[in-house]
Amino acid sequence: MRKIIALCLALAGIVSLCGCLDEQSQDFTISQYDSESRIEINFEDLSVPDKDVNSDTDDNSKNAEDTENQNSNSSPDEPNTGTLLVKDKKYTFEGKDLVIIDVLNESNQNLSITINGKFLDENGNVLKTETQTFDQFSAGYQNYFLFRPEMNFAKFTYNVQTEMSSGPFYAKDIKCNFYGLVEYEWPDFEGEAIKRVPSLLARTNYTYLGNTKINFLVWYVIFNSSGEVVAIFGKGETLEKYTPEPDGYDSTLIHKFDPDDWSWDWPDHLEGKLTALAVVTNVTDEIPE
């Protein structure tokens, strides 16, 4: 057993450090959204309008709660102005539907953004609701929300609630990178024995320019050349002012081949250039022990 543990530690080092990162990070761009809305923010009384967003309605409601204006990027003589650019796109992955919402804070204020979503059937009945909040939308910051209810639905509607946020704002200093897939002989354990299986690993790494030690979770959504979602995986990291080494990356198991077939015949949906978008969540300076 001691030999197996030692081998695993050595393997982890190999998977983390091997390879070359001269290739460019492969970022996915959603070229066509299902809907797009630019929400005007009313800062007069430090409240922000909510806006229901879907392909059929364009209703506006008012957020009832006011918050103090903190950590503004504007000067005392500059008015609080700006908008939110909100876009959404529905996808299918492994036979289940999901929605990705792209939010860009075009205002000169630091914000907390909440999205209240409803998953509907063909008759408009609510199948499920879900609320997500990200409180580190600093001025000019862009990030995604991933709504993945693990079921099928006919339609997704949502409203956007916005409040002033006091920070701190670490998310703007994080850059998540994806470098495609690499072939690897992944170890499978059979009791105390190790059997190597031909596999494909996703290569990722991070750049963090902040000075405070943080912990965060990122969800990578991987797309093939046809714009289809082919993989989703999460990675939790603890970083403190970190730039990856030239040959440094993390690897995540994406696909296992038949253990008795070493032809490395890639499945059709993983062929060609793969790209990814990163959904950053749960950024905190509260580091778990």
Salt bridges, closest charged atoms under 4 A:
GLU23 OE2 - ARG203 NH2 2.73
ASP27 OD2 - LYS175 NZ 3.54
ASP34 OD1 - LYS89 NZ 3.75
ASP45 OD2 - LYS62 NZ 3.68
ASP56 OD2 - LYS155 NZ 2.31
ASP58 OD1 - LYS51 NZ 3.30
ASP97 OD2 - LYS90 NZ 3.70
GLU106 OE1 - ARG38 NE 2.79
GLU150 OE2 - ARG148 NE 3.38
ASP173 OD2 - LYS172 NZ 3.44
ASP188 OD1 - LYS256 NZ 2.72
ASP260 OD1 - LYS195 NZ 3.76
